[in-house]
Every structure is written in C-alpha cells, then in structure tokens.
Amino acid sequence: MIFQDETSALAAEAALSIAMAEMAPPGVALACRLIRPGDENRLLPEESRSISARQPAARRASGAARSAARTLFSSRGITGAVIPRAASGEPLWPAGFSGSLAHDEQMAVAALSAGIAAIGIDVEPAEPLPPDIAAVVRTPGDVTGGIDPTLADRLLFSAKEAVYKASFPLDRQILGYEHIAVDLANAKGVTSLGRRARLSWFLAPRIVVLAICEADARADR
C-alpha cells in the first residue's frame, strides 16, 4: 500500500486508529502513528542511546512507535514516559505497565496495559505474504479457518510475531515460527513452551494482531 499524497496518508492513519479503538479489549489501550520524516527526533535521550540501529528509517519507526505509546500514557496522566530498548531487543516499560510496539514501513502501533501480564502487537500491510516467507511461517499445527486465503499467511505471520512478543517477557525464550501454533478459528496461539495467548485482529485497512498472555496461562504440552 503506497500513499498517493499526505491527505491519503492521514486518512489511512485515521482509519487505522478507528479500527484499533474498536478492537481494543478491556484493559488494553491501542494507538497508531503514521511514520513521518523527523520521527527519529521523538526518541528521548535514554531511548536513543539504547537503540543500536543507525539507519534513519529504523530510528524513525522506533520514534513513531514510542510517540504512539506516549499518547497512551498521556491519556492516563503520565507525561514523558521513557521506553528504552533492552539488550534482548524488547521495549522496557515503566513499572506497573506491560506493552508492545510494532511497525511496518509506513505505520507504527503501540499497545499498553496496567493489568495484564504481557501483550504483543504487530502490524502488516494487507497484502499477500511472499511465498518463500509463507513457507517458513506456516506449520502443520496452524489453523486458518475461513480467513481470506490471500491474506491468511500474512495474518499467521503477524499473529506469530504478536504471540512471541507477548510470551517473551514471561518465558525469556527465543522462538521461531515453528515454535508457535496459531488457531485463527478459535483466536488463540500456543508456544512450544506451553504458553497460551488470546488473539484479536482485523484485516483492513492494515493487518493488526493483538496477543494477550496471562502469567498463569499454560497449555498441556
């Protein structure tokens, strides 16, 4: 999806914001931001030092995602929230909060909760996943149900990214796509460690998936 002009880009941002607000389950707040030139300057000093990427595009996306998260903190009366990156790559959230950040080439998204053990979010363009990547992502344990087949693999990819982000703070284990089984028909995912996640998603105007893990949510291995 390539925006033709700034007006269409802003319209896409507004449409995504509405879709995310409608999807957000109780206890979770969601926000998005169109990645703009100069968003790298939205990184606070501690955040900037913690992000090793030097490429402007990567830093711009990180700044946009953190800016989106700070709008969520601001709605709770918290200003200047700092979200540095850990050595493992995960964002470090202020005490008492769990959250997640993601971006594609054009949009950044953020999720925040004060009462859920761990959450993960991912955003992708609503386009078919390249076949070579789909072959790596899809595993025999995955169930796509009645999902549009042109987008099913992209949705699986996004769901596994979200489940991994939600499970990592709890289990501290690096997982590949083959270690996460997603059942879209029943809106759930489970890792090879037995960690269960509840899934929410939509397919337009972009694909966004939210995964929620509770601290005691384990499946029989």
HUWO-V268939 format. One record per pair of residues at least 4 apart in sequence whose C-alpha atoms are under 6 Angstrom apart, sorted by the first residue. I is the first residue (numbers start at 1). GAP is how many residues later the second one is. D is the distance in whole Angstrom. If there is no record, write none. Layout:
# HUWO-V268939
((I | GAP | D) (I | GAP | D))
This chain:
# HUWO-V268939
((3 | 5 | 6) (3 | 6 | 5) (13 | 21 | 6) (17 | 15 | 6) (24 | 4 | 6) (27 | 86 | 6) (28 | 84 | 6) (28 | 85 | 5) (29 | 82 | 6) (29 | 83 | 5) (30 | 80 | 6) (30 | 81 | 5) (31 | 37 | 6) (31 | 78 | 6) (31 | 79 | 5) (32 | 36 | 6) (32 | 76 | 6) (32 | 77 | 4) (33 | 35 | 6) (33 | 74 | 6) (33 | 75 | 5) (34 | 73 | 5) (35 | 29 | 6) (35 | 71 | 5) (35 | 72 | 5) (39 | 21 | 5) (39 | 24 | 5) (39 | 25 | 5) (40 | 19 | 5) (40 | 20 | 4) (40 | 23 | 5) (42 | 21 | 5) (43 | 4 | 6) (43 | 5 | 6) (43 | 20 | 5) (47 | 37 | 4) (50 | 34 | 6) (50 | 35 | 5) (56 | 4 | 6) (64 | 44 | 6) (65 | 36 | 6) (65 | 43 | 5) (65 | 44 | 6) (68 | 42 | 6) (69 | 41 | 5) (70 | 4 | 6) (73 | 5 | 5) (74 | 4 | 5) (74 | 5 | 5) (83 | 8 | 6) (83 | 9 | 5) (83 | 10 | 6) (84 | 7 | 6) (84 | 8 | 6) (85 | 4 | 6) (85 | 5 | 6) (85 | 6 | 5) (85 | 7 | 6) (86 | 4 | 5) (96 | 18 | 6) (97 | 16 | 6) (97 | 17 | 5) (98 | 14 | 6) (98 | 15 | 5) (98 | 20 | 6) (99 | 12 | 5) (99 | 13 | 4) (99 | 20 | 6) (100 | 10 | 6) (100 | 11 | 5) (100 | 20 | 5) (100 | 21 | 6) (101 | 8 | 6) (101 | 9 | 5) (102 | 6 | 6) (102 | 7 | 5) (102 | 20 | 5) (103 | 4 | 5) (103 | 5 | 4) (103 | 20 | 6) (104 | 20 | 6) (117 | 97 | 5) (117 | 98 | 6) (118 | 48 | 5) (118 | 95 | 5) (119 | 47 | 4) (119 | 92 | 6) (119 | 93 | 5) (120 | 42 | 4) (120 | 45 | 5) (120 | 46 | 4) (120 | 90 | 6) (120 | 91 | 5) (121 | 41 | 5) (121 | 88 | 6) (121 | 89 | 5) (122 | 36 | 6) (122 | 40 | 5) (122 | 86 | 6) (122 | 87 | 5) (123 | 84 | 6) (123 | 85 | 4) (124 | 83 | 5) (125 | 81 | 5) (125 | 82 | 6) (126 | 80 | 5) (126 | 81 | 5) (128 | 22 | 5) (128 | 23 | 5) (129 | 25 | 5) (134 | 4 | 6) (134 | 19 | 6) (137 | 40 | 5) (141 | 40 | 5) (142 | 39 | 5) (142 | 40 | 5) (142 | 41 | 6) (143 | 40 | 5) (143 | 41 | 6) (144 | 40 | 5) (145 | 40 | 5) (147 | 5 | 6) (148 | 4 | 6) (155 | 4 | 6) (159 | 50 | 6) (162 | 49 | 5) (163 | 48 | 5) (164 | 4 | 6) (168 | 4 | 5) (168 | 5 | 6) (175 | 4 | 6) (179 | 12 | 6) (179 | 13 | 5) (180 | 10 | 6) (180 | 11 | 4) (181 | 8 | 6) (181 | 9 | 5) (182 | 7 | 4) (183 | 4 | 6) (183 | 5 | 5) (183 | 6 | 6) (187 | 12 | 5) (188 | 9 | 6) (188 | 10 | 5) (188 | 11 | 5) (189 | 7 | 6) (189 | 8 | 5) (190 | 5 | 5) (190 | 6 | 4) (191 | 4 | 5) (194 | 24 | 5) (194 | 25 | 5) (194 | 27 | 6) (195 | 23 | 5) (196 | 21 | 5) (196 | 22 | 5) (197 | 14 | 6) (197 | 15 | 5) (197 | 16 | 5) (198 | 13 | 6) (198 | 14 | 5) (199 | 11 | 6) (199 | 12 | 5) (200 | 9 | 6) (200 | 10 | 5) (201 | 7 | 5) (201 | 8 | 4) (202 | 5 | 6) (202 | 6 | 6) (203 | 4 | 4))
